[in-house]
Amino acid sequence: MTPSPVRLRGSALCDVTDALDYYMDEGAEAAAYGLVDALEAAYATVAEHPAIGSRRHGEILGIDGLRTWPVEGFPFLVFYVERPDVVEVWRVLHVRRDVPTAFDDRS
């Protein structure tokens, strides 16, 4: 099976940038680089096996096909939807974030 390409929406790119900025501002450069590596691994996993993620948040939010996958070693979840030709990452949120509010804020 060939992995699907992964595309991040603008909101997901902002989420990742905010997380990296936080780690860098805290002087945790190694953590920022570790987060990048962990995100790449998470994206690779969902690209190879898009049905692997939990549907729980999608059901709660009423978004068909929305799944989540944890970022190993970090308190973040990748929210994504499998499309016929791509895995689309909608958000990358901290596990303590109010998910419904974060999704209401999306443009």
C-alpha distances in whole Angstrom, upper triangle without the diagonal:
4,6,9,12,15,19,22,24,28,29,26,27,31,30,28,31,34,32,32,36,37,36,37,40,41,41,37,36,34,32,31,29,28,27,25,23,22,21,19,17,17,16,13,13,13,10,7,9,11,13,14,17,21,22,26,27,25,27,30,30,29,26,24,20,22,20,21,20,22,23,23,27,28,29,27,25,22,22,19,18,15,16,14,13,14,14,18,20,24,25,26,29,31,31,34,34,35,32,34,36,33,31,35,35,32,33
4,6,9,12,16,19,22,25,27,24,24,28,28,26,29,31,30,30,33,35,34,35,38,39,39,35,34,32,31,29,27,26,25,23,21,21,20,17,16,16,14,11,12,12,9,7,10,11,14,15,18,21,23,26,27,25,28,31,30,29,26,24,20,21,20,21,19,22,22,23,26,27,29,26,24,21,21,18,17,14,14,13,11,11,12,16,18,22,24,24,27,29,30,34,33,34,31,33,35,32,30,34,34,31,31
4,6,9,12,16,19,22,23,20,21,24,24,22,25,27,26,26,30,31,30,31,35,35,35,32,30,29,27,26,24,23,22,20,18,18,16,13,13,13,10,8,9,8,5,4,8,9,12,13,15,19,20,23,24,22,25,28,27,27,23,21,18,18,17,17,16,18,18,20,23,24,25,22,20,17,17,15,14,11,12,12,10,9,9,13,15,18,20,20,23,26,26,30,29,31,28,29,31,28,27,30,30,27,28
4,6,10,13,16,19,20,18,19,22,22,21,23,26,25,25,28,30,30,31,34,35,35,32,30,29,28,26,24,24,22,19,19,18,16,14,14,13,10,9,10,8,5,7,9,8,12,14,15,18,19,22,22,20,23,26,25,24,21,19,16,16,15,16,16,18,19,20,24,24,25,22,19,16,16,12,12,9,9,9,7,5,6,10,12,16,18,19,22,25,25,29,28,29,26,27,29,26,24,27,27,24,25
4,7,10,13,16,18,15,16,20,20,18,20,23,23,23,26,28,27,28,31,32,33,30,28,27,26,24,22,22,20,17,17,17,14,12,13,13,9,9,11,10,6,9,12,11,14,16,16,20,20,24,23,21,24,27,25,25,21,20,17,17,16,17,16,19,18,20,23,23,24,21,19,15,15,12,12,10,10,10,7,5,6,9,11,14,16,17,21,24,25,28,27,28,25,27,28,25,23,26,26,22,23
4,7,10,13,14,12,12,16,16,15,17,20,19,20,22,24,24,25,28,29,30,27,25,25,23,21,20,19,17,15,15,15,12,10,12,10,7,8,10,8,6,10,12,10,14,15,14,18,18,21,20,19,22,24,22,23,19,18,15,14,14,14,14,16,15,18,21,20,21,17,15,12,12,9,10,9,10,12,9,6,5,6,7,11,13,13,17,20,21,25,23,25,22,23,24,21,20,23,22,19,20
4,7,10,11,9,10,13,14,13,15,18,18,19,21,23,23,24,27,28,29,27,25,25,23,21,20,20,18,15,17,16,13,12,14,13,9,11,14,11,10,14,15,13,16,17,16,19,19,22,20,19,22,24,21,22,18,18,16,14,15,15,15,17,17,20,22,21,21,18,16,12,12,9,10,10,10,13,10,7,6,5,6,9,11,12,16,19,21,24,22,23,21,22,23,19,18,21,20,16,17
4,6,8,6,6,10,10,10,12,14,15,16,18,20,21,22,24,25,26,24,23,23,21,18,19,19,16,14,16,15,12,12,14,13,10,13,15,13,12,16,17,14,18,18,16,19,19,21,18,17,21,22,20,21,17,18,16,14,14,14,14,16,15,18,21,19,19,15,14,10,10,9,11,12,13,15,14,10,8,6,5,6,8,9,13,16,19,21,19,20,18,19,20,16,15,18,17,13,14
4,5,5,6,9,10,11,12,14,16,17,18,20,22,23,24,26,28,26,25,26,23,20,21,22,18,17,19,18,15,15,18,16,13,16,18,15,15,19,20,17,19,20,18,20,19,21,18,17,20,21,18,19,16,17,16,14,15,15,16,18,17,21,23,21,20,16,15,12,11,10,11,13,13,16,15,12,10,7,6,5,7,10,13,17,19,21,18,19,16,17,17,14,13,15,14,10,10
4,5,5,6,9,10,10,12,14,15,16,18,20,21,22,24,26,25,24,25,23,20,21,22,18,17,20,19,16,17,20,18,16,19,21,19,19,22,23,20,23,23,21,22,22,23,20,19,23,23,20,21,18,20,19,17,18,17,19,20,19,22,24,21,21,17,16,14,13,13,14,17,17,20,19,15,14,11,9,8,9,11,13,17,20,21,18,19,17,18,17,14,13,15,12,9,9
4,5,5,6,9,10,10,12,14,15,17,19,20,21,23,25,23,23,24,22,19,20,21,17,17,20,19,15,17,20,17,16,19,21,18,19,23,23,20,22,22,19,20,20,20,17,17,20,20,17,19,16,18,18,15,16,15,17,18,17,21,22,19,18,15,14,12,11,12,14,17,18,21,20,17,15,11,9,7,6,8,10,14,16,18,14,15,13,14,13,10,10,12,9,7,8
4,5,5,6,9,10,11,12,14,15,17,18,20,21,23,21,21,21,19,16,17,18,14,13,16,15,11,13,16,14,12,16,17,15,16,19,20,17,20,19,17,18,18,19,16,16,20,20,17,19,16,18,17,14,14,13,14,14,14,17,19,16,15,12,11,9,9,10,12,15,16,20,19,15,13,10,6,5,4,5,8,12,14,16,14,15,13,15,15,11,11,14,12,10,11
4,5,5,6,9,10,11,12,14,16,16,18,20,21,20,19,20,18,15,16,17,13,12,15,15,12,13,16,15,13,16,18,17,17,21,22,19,22,22,20,21,22,23,20,20,24,23,21,23,20,22,20,17,17,16,16,17,15,18,20,17,17,14,13,11,12,13,15,18,19,22,20,16,14,12,9,9,8,8,11,14,17,19,16,18,17,18,18,14,14,17,14,12,13
4,5,5,6,9,10,10,12,14,15,16,18,20,19,18,20,18,15,17,18,14,14,17,17,14,16,19,17,16,20,21,20,21,24,25,22,25,24,22,23,23,23,20,21,24,23,21,23,21,23,22,19,19,18,18,18,16,20,20,17,17,14,14,13,13,15,18,20,21,25,23,20,18,15,12,10,9,9,10,13,16,17,15,16,15,17,16,12,13,15,12,11,12
4,6,5,6,9,10,11,13,14,15,17,19,17,17,19,16,13,15,16,12,12,16,15,12,15,17,15,15,18,19,18,19,23,23,21,23,22,19,20,20,21,17,18,22,21,19,21,19,22,20,17,17,15,15,15,13,17,17,14,13,10,11,10,11,13,17,19,21,25,23,20,17,14,11,10,7,6,7,9,12,14,11,14,13,15,14,10,12,14,12,11,13
4,5,5,6,8,10,11,12,14,16,17,15,14,15,13,10,12,13,9,9,12,12,9,12,14,13,13,16,18,17,18,21,22,20,23,22,19,20,22,22,19,20,24,23,21,24,22,23,22,18,18,15,15,14,12,15,15,12,12,10,11,10,12,14,17,20,21,25,23,19,17,15,11,11,9,6,8,10,14,15,14,16,15,18,17,14,15,18,16,14,16
4,5,5,6,9,10,10,12,14,15,14,13,15,13,10,12,14,11,10,14,14,12,14,17,16,16,19,21,20,21,24,25,24,26,25,23,24,25,25,23,24,27,26,24,27,24,27,25,22,21,19,19,18,15,18,18,15,15,13,15,14,16,17,20,23,24,27,25,22,20,17,14,14,12,10,11,13,16,18,16,18,18,20,19,15,17,19,17,16,17
4,6,5,6,9,10,10,12,14,14,14,16,13,11,14,15,12,12,16,16,14,17,19,18,18,21,23,22,23,27,27,25,27,26,23,24,25,25,22,23,27,25,23,26,24,27,26,22,22,19,19,18,16,18,18,14,14,12,14,14,16,18,22,24,26,29,28,24,22,19,16,15,12,10,10,11,14,15,13,16,16,19,17,14,16,18,15,15,17
4,5,5,6,9,10,11,13,11,12,13,10,8,11,12,9,10,13,13,11,14,17,16,16,20,21,20,22,25,25,24,26,24,22,22,24,23,21,23,26,25,23,26,24,27,25,22,20,18,17,15,12,15,14,11,11,9,12,13,15,18,21,24,26,29,28,24,21,19,16,15,12,9,9,9,12,13,12,16,16,19,18,14,17,19,17,17,19
4,5,5,6,9,10,11,9,9,11,9,5,8,10,8,8,12,12,11,14,16,16,17,19,21,21,22,25,26,25,27,26,23,25,26,26,24,26,29,28,27,29,27,29,28,24,23,20,19,17,14,16,15,12,13,12,15,15,18,20,23,25,27,30,29,25,22,20,17,17,14,12,12,12,16,17,16,19,19,23,21,18,20,23,20,20,21
4,6,5,6,8,10,10,10,12,11,8,11,13,11,12,15,16,15,17,20,20,20,23,25,25,26,29,30,28,31,29,27,28,29,29,26,28,31,30,28,31,29,31,30,27,26,23,22,20,17,19,18,15,15,15,17,18,20,22,26,28,30,33,31,27,25,23,20,19,16,14,14,14,17,18,17,20,21,23,22,18,21,23,20,20,22
4,5,5,6,9,9,10,12,10,8,12,13,11,13,16,16,16,19,21,20,21,24,25,25,27,30,30,29,31,29,26,27,28,28,25,27,30,29,27,31,29,31,30,26,25,22,21,19,17,18,16,13,13,13,16,18,20,23,26,29,31,34,33,29,26,24,21,20,17,14,13,12,15,15,15,18,19,22,20,18,21,23,20,20,23
4,5,5,6,5,6,9,6,5,9,10,9,11,14,14,14,17,19,19,20,23,24,25,26,29,29,28,31,28,26,27,29,28,26,28,31,30,29,32,31,33,31,27,26,23,21,18,15,16,14,12,13,13,17,18,21,23,27,29,32,35,33,29,27,25,21,21,18,15,14,13,16,16,17,20,21,24,23,20,23,25,23,23,25
4,5,5,5,5,9,8,6,9,12,11,12,15,16,16,18,21,21,22,24,26,27,28,30,31,31,33,31,29,30,32,32,29,31,35,33,32,35,33,35,34,30,29,26,24,22,18,19,17,15,16,17,20,21,23,26,29,31,33,36,34,31,28,27,23,23,20,17,17,16,20,20,20,23,24,27,26,23,25,28,25,25,27
4,5,7,9,12,11,10,13,15,14,16,19,19,19,22,24,24,25,28,29,29,31,33,34,33,35,33,31,32,33,33,30,32,35,34,32,36,34,36,35,31,30,27,26,24,21,22,20,17,18,18,21,22,25,28,31,34,36,39,37,33,31,29,25,25,22,19,18,17,20,20,20,23,24,27,25,23,26,27,24,25,27
4,5,8,11,10,10,13,14,14,16,19,19,19,22,24,24,25,28,29,30,31,34,34,33,35,33,31,31,33,32,30,33,35,34,33,36,35,37,36,32,30,27,26,23,20,20,18,15,16,17,21,23,25,28,32,34,37,40,38,34,32,30,26,26,23,20,18,16,19,19,19,23,24,27,26,23,27,28,26,26,29
4,6,9,9,9,12,13,14,16,18,19,20,22,23,24,26,28,29,30,32,34,35,34,36,34,32,33,35,35,32,35,38,36,35,39,37,39,37,34,32,29,27,24,21,21,18,16,18,19,23,24,27,30,33,36,38,41,39,35,33,31,28,28,25,21,21,19,22,22,22,26,27,30,29,26,29,31,29,29,31
4,5,5,6,9,10,11,13,15,15,17,19,20,21,23,25,26,27,29,30,31,31,33,31,29,30,32,32,30,32,35,34,33,37,35,37,35,31,29,26,24,21,18,17,15,13,15,16,20,21,25,27,31,33,35,38,36,33,30,29,25,26,23,19,19,17,19,20,21,25,25,29,28,25,28,30,28,28,30
4,5,5,6,9,10,11,13,14,15,17,19,20,21,23,25,26,27,29,30,30,33,30,29,30,33,33,31,33,36,35,34,37,35,37,35,31,29,26,24,21,18,18,15,14,17,17,21,21,25,27,30,32,34,37,35,31,29,28,24,25,22,19,20,18,21,22,23,26,27,30,29,26,29,31,29,28,30
4,5,5,6,9,10,11,12,14,15,17,18,20,21,23,24,26,27,28,29,31,29,27,29,32,32,30,32,36,35,34,37,35,36,34,31,28,25,22,20,16,15,13,13,16,17,20,21,24,26,30,31,34,36,34,30,28,27,24,26,23,19,20,18,21,22,23,27,27,31,30,27,29,32,30,29,32
4,5,5,6,9,10,10,12,14,15,16,18,20,21,22,24,25,26,26,28,26,24,26,28,28,27,29,32,31,31,34,32,33,31,28,25,22,19,16,13,12,10,9,12,13,16,18,21,23,27,29,31,34,32,29,26,25,22,23,20,16,16,15,17,18,19,23,23,27,27,24,26,29,27,27,29
4,5,5,6,9,10,11,13,14,15,16,18,20,21,22,24,26,25,28,26,24,25,28,28,26,28,31,31,30,32,30,32,30,26,24,21,19,17,13,13,12,10,13,13,16,16,20,22,25,27,29,32,30,26,24,23,19,20,18,14,15,14,17,19,19,23,23,26,25,22,24,27,25,24,26
4,5,5,6,9,10,11,13,14,15,17,19,20,21,23,24,25,27,25,24,26,29,29,28,29,33,32,31,34,32,33,30,27,25,22,19,17,13,13,12,12,15,15,17,17,21,22,26,27,29,31,29,25,23,23,20,22,19,16,17,17,19,21,22,25,25,28,28,25,26,29,27,26,28
4,5,5,6,9,10,11,12,14,15,17,19,20,21,22,23,25,23,22,24,26,27,26,28,31,30,30,33,30,31,29,26,23,20,17,14,11,10,9,9,12,13,15,16,19,21,24,26,28,30,29,25,22,22,19,21,19,15,16,15,17,20,21,24,24,27,27,24,26,29,27,26,29
4,5,5,6,8,10,10,12,14,15,16,18,20,21,21,23,21,19,21,23,24,22,24,27,27,26,29,27,28,25,22,20,17,14,12,8,9,8,7,10,9,12,12,16,18,21,23,25,28,26,23,20,19,16,18,15,11,13,12,14,17,17,21,20,24,24,20,22,25,24,23,25
4,5,5,6,9,10,11,12,14,16,16,18,20,20,23,21,20,22,24,25,24,25,28,28,27,30,27,28,25,22,20,18,15,14,10,11,11,10,13,12,13,13,16,17,21,22,24,26,24,20,18,18,15,17,15,12,14,14,17,20,20,23,22,25,25,21,23,26,24,23,24
4,5,5,6,9,10,11,12,15,15,17,18,19,22,20,19,22,24,26,25,26,29,29,29,31,28,29,26,23,21,18,15,13,10,10,10,11,14,13,14,14,17,18,21,22,24,26,24,21,18,19,16,19,17,14,16,16,18,21,22,25,24,27,27,24,25,29,27,25,27
4,5,5,6,9,10,11,13,14,15,16,17,19,17,16,18,21,22,21,23,26,26,26,28,26,26,23,20,18,15,12,10,6,6,7,8,11,10,11,11,15,16,19,20,23,25,23,20,17,17,15,17,15,12,14,14,15,18,19,22,21,24,25,22,23,26,25,24,26
4,5,5,6,8,10,11,12,14,15,15,18,16,14,17,19,21,19,20,24,24,23,25,23,23,20,18,15,13,10,9,6,8,10,9,11,9,10,8,12,13,16,17,20,22,21,17,14,14,11,14,12,9,12,13,14,18,18,20,19,22,23,19,20,23,22,21,23
4,5,5,6,9,10,10,12,14,14,18,16,16,19,21,23,22,22,26,27,26,27,24,25,21,19,17,15,12,12,9,10,13,13,15,13,13,11,14,14,17,17,19,21,19,16,13,14,12,15,14,12,15,16,18,21,21,24,22,25,26,22,23,26,25,23,24
4,5,5,6,9,10,11,12,13,16,14,14,17,20,22,21,22,25,26,26,27,25,24,21,19,16,14,11,10,8,8,11,12,15,13,13,11,14,14,17,17,20,21,20,17,14,15,14,17,16,14,16,17,18,21,22,24,22,26,27,24,24,27,27,25,27
4,5,5,6,9,10,10,11,13,11,10,13,16,18,17,18,21,22,22,24,21,21,18,15,13,10,7,7,6,8,11,11,13,10,9,8,11,11,14,14,17,19,18,15,12,13,11,14,13,11,13,14,15,19,19,21,19,22,24,20,20,24,24,22,24
4,5,5,6,9,10,10,13,12,11,15,17,19,18,18,22,23,22,23,20,20,16,15,13,11,9,10,9,11,14,14,15,13,11,8,10,10,12,12,14,16,15,11,9,10,9,12,12,11,14,16,17,21,20,22,20,22,24,20,20,24,23,21,22
4,6,5,6,9,10,13,12,13,16,19,21,21,21,24,26,25,26,23,22,18,17,15,14,11,12,11,12,16,16,18,16,14,12,14,12,14,13,15,17,15,12,10,12,12,16,16,15,18,19,20,24,24,26,23,26,27,24,24,27,27,24,26
4,5,5,6,8,10,8,10,13,16,18,19,19,22,23,23,24,21,20,17,16,13,12,9,10,10,11,15,16,17,15,13,11,13,12,13,13,15,17,16,13,11,13,13,16,16,15,17,19,19,23,23,25,22,25,27,24,23,27,27,25,26
4,5,5,4,8,7,7,11,13,16,16,16,19,21,20,21,18,17,13,12,10,9,8,10,11,13,17,17,17,15,12,9,10,8,10,9,12,14,13,10,7,10,10,13,14,13,16,18,18,22,22,23,20,22,24,21,20,24,24,22,24
4,6,6,9,10,11,15,16,19,19,18,21,23,23,23,20,18,15,14,12,13,11,14,14,16,19,19,20,18,15,12,13,10,11,9,11,12,11,8,6,10,10,14,15,15,19,21,21,25,24,26,23,25,27,24,22,26,26,23,24
4,6,9,9,12,15,17,20,21,20,23,25,25,25,22,20,16,16,14,14,13,15,15,16,20,21,22,20,17,15,15,13,13,11,13,13,13,11,10,13,14,17,19,18,21,23,23,27,27,28,25,27,30,27,25,29,29,27,28
4,6,6,8,12,14,17,18,17,20,22,22,22,20,18,14,14,12,12,11,14,15,16,20,20,21,19,16,14,14,12,12,10,13,13,13,12,10,13,14,17,18,18,20,22,22,26,25,27,23,25,28,25,24,28,28,26,27
4,5,7,10,11,15,15,14,17,19,19,19,16,14,10,10,9,10,10,13,15,16,20,20,20,18,14,12,11,9,8,6,10,11,12,10,7,10,11,14,15,16,18,21,20,24,23,24,21,22,25,22,21,24,25,22,24
4,6,8,9,13,14,13,15,18,18,17,15,13,9,10,8,10,10,14,16,18,21,21,21,19,15,13,12,10,9,8,11,13,14,13,10,13,14,16,17,18,19,21,20,24,24,24,21,22,25,23,21,24,26,24,25
4,7,9,12,14,14,15,18,19,19,17,15,12,11,8,9,8,11,13,14,18,19,18,16,13,12,12,11,11,11,14,16,17,15,12,14,14,16,17,17,18,20,18,22,22,23,20,22,25,23,21,25,26,24,26
4,7,9,10,10,13,15,15,16,14,13,10,9,5,5,5,8,11,13,17,16,16,14,10,9,9,9,10,10,14,17,18,15,12,13,12,14,14,14,15,16,15,18,18,19,16,18,21,19,18,21,23,21,23
4,6,8,8,10,12,13,14,13,12,10,8,5,5,7,9,13,15,18,17,16,14,10,10,9,10,11,13,16,19,20,18,15,15,14,14,14,14,15,16,14,17,17,17,14,16,19,18,17,20,22,21,23
4,6,5,6,9,10,10,9,9,7,6,5,7,10,13,16,18,21,20,18,16,12,12,10,10,10,12,15,18,20,18,15,15,14,14,14,15,16,17,15,18,17,17,14,14,18,17,15,18,20,19,22
4,5,5,6,9,10,10,11,10,8,7,8,11,13,16,19,21,20,17,15,12,13,11,12,13,15,18,21,23,21,18,17,16,15,15,16,15,16,14,16,15,14,12,12,16,16,14,17,20,19,22
4,5,5,6,8,8,10,10,7,7,7,11,13,16,19,21,19,16,14,11,11,9,11,12,15,18,21,23,20,17,16,14,12,12,13,12,14,12,14,13,11,8,9,12,12,11,13,16,15,18
4,5,5,6,5,6,7,5,6,8,12,15,18,21,23,21,19,16,13,12,9,9,9,12,15,18,20,18,15,14,13,12,12,14,14,16,15,17,15,14,10,10,14,13,11,13,16,15,17
4,5,5,6,7,9,8,9,11,15,17,21,23,26,24,21,19,16,16,13,13,13,15,17,20,23,21,18,17,17,15,16,18,17,19,17,19,17,15,12,11,15,16,13,15,18,18,20
4,6,8,10,12,10,11,12,16,17,21,23,25,23,20,18,15,16,13,15,15,18,20,23,25,23,20,19,18,16,16,17,16,17,15,16,15,12,10,8,12,13,11,13,16,16,19
4,6,9,11,9,11,12,16,18,21,24,26,23,21,18,15,15,12,13,13,16,18,22,24,22,19,17,16,13,13,16,15,17,16,16,14,12,9,7,10,11,8,10,13,13,15
4,6,9,9,11,14,18,20,23,26,28,26,24,21,18,17,14,14,13,16,17,20,23,21,19,17,17,14,16,18,18,20,19,20,18,16,12,10,14,14,11,12,15,15,17
4,6,6,9,12,16,19,21,24,27,25,23,20,16,15,11,11,9,12,13,17,19,17,15,13,13,11,13,16,16,19,19,20,18,16,13,11,14,14,10,12,15,13,15
4,6,9,12,16,19,22,25,28,26,24,21,18,16,12,11,8,10,11,14,17,16,14,13,14,13,15,18,19,22,21,23,21,19,16,15,18,17,14,16,18,16,18
4,6,10,13,17,19,22,25,24,22,19,16,13,10,8,6,7,9,12,14,13,11,11,12,12,14,16,18,20,20,22,21,20,16,16,19,18,15,17,19,17,19
4,7,10,14,16,19,22,21,19,16,12,10,7,6,5,8,11,14,16,13,11,10,9,9,10,13,14,17,16,19,17,16,12,13,16,14,12,15,16,14,16
4,7,10,13,16,19,18,16,13,10,8,6,5,6,8,12,15,16,14,11,10,10,10,11,12,13,15,14,17,16,16,13,14,17,15,13,17,18,16,19
4,7,10,13,15,14,13,10,6,5,5,6,9,11,15,18,19,16,12,12,10,10,9,9,10,12,11,14,14,14,11,14,16,14,13,17,18,17,19
4,7,9,12,12,11,9,6,5,7,8,11,13,16,19,19,16,12,13,10,12,11,10,11,12,11,15,15,16,14,17,19,17,16,20,21,19,22
4,6,9,8,8,6,4,6,9,11,14,16,20,23,23,19,15,16,13,14,12,9,10,10,9,13,14,16,14,17,19,17,17,21,21,20,23
4,6,6,7,5,6,7,11,13,16,18,21,24,23,20,16,16,13,15,12,9,10,10,10,14,15,17,16,19,21,18,19,22,22,21,24
4,6,8,8,9,11,14,16,19,20,24,26,26,22,19,19,17,18,16,13,13,12,12,16,17,20,19,23,24,21,22,26,26,25,28
4,7,9,11,13,17,19,22,24,27,30,29,25,22,22,19,21,18,14,14,12,12,15,17,20,20,24,25,22,24,27,27,26,29
4,6,9,11,15,17,21,23,26,29,28,25,21,21,17,18,15,11,11,9,9,12,14,17,17,21,21,19,21,24,23,23,26
4,7,10,13,17,20,23,26,29,29,25,21,20,17,17,14,10,8,6,6,8,10,13,14,17,18,16,18,21,20,21,24
4,7,10,13,17,19,22,26,25,21,18,17,13,13,10,6,5,4,5,9,9,12,12,15,16,13,15,18,18,17,21
4,6,10,13,16,19,22,22,19,15,14,11,11,8,6,5,6,6,10,10,12,10,14,15,13,13,17,17,16,19
4,6,10,12,16,19,19,15,11,10,7,8,6,5,7,9,10,13,12,14,12,14,16,13,13,17,17,15,18
4,7,10,13,17,17,14,10,9,6,6,5,6,8,11,11,14,13,13,10,12,14,11,10,14,15,13,15
4,7,10,13,13,10,7,5,4,5,7,9,11,15,15,18,16,17,13,15,17,14,12,16,16,14,16
4,6,10,11,9,6,5,7,7,10,13,15,18,18,21,19,19,16,16,19,16,14,17,18,15,16
4,7,8,6,5,6,9,11,13,15,18,21,21,24,23,23,19,20,22,20,18,21,22,19,19
4,6,5,6,7,10,12,15,18,21,24,24,27,26,25,22,22,24,22,19,22,22,19,19
4,6,8,10,14,16,19,21,24,28,28,31,29,29,26,26,28,26,23,25,26,23,23
4,7,9,13,16,19,21,24,27,28,31,30,30,26,27,29,26,23,26,26,23,23
4,6,9,12,15,17,20,24,25,28,26,27,23,24,26,23,21,24,24,20,20
4,6,10,12,14,17,20,21,24,23,23,20,21,23,20,18,21,21,18,19
4,6,9,12,15,18,20,22,20,21,18,19,20,17,15,18,18,14,15
4,6,8,11,15,16,19,17,18,15,16,17,14,13,16,16,13,14
4,7,10,14,15,17,15,15,12,13,14,11,9,12,12,9,11
4,6,10,12,14,11,12,10,12,12,9,8,12,11,9,12
4,7,9,12,10,12,10,13,14,10,11,14,13,12,15
4,6,8,6,9,8,11,11,8,10,13,13,12,16
4,5,5,9,9,13,13,10,13,16,15,15,19
4,6,8,8,12,13,12,14,17,17,17,21
4,7,8,12,12,11,14,16,16,17,21
4,6,9,8,7,10,13,12,14,18
4,6,6,6,9,10,11,13,17
4,5,5,6,9,10,11,15
4,5,5,6,9,10,14
4,5,5,6,9,12
4,5,5,7,10
4,5,5,9
4,6,8
4,7
4
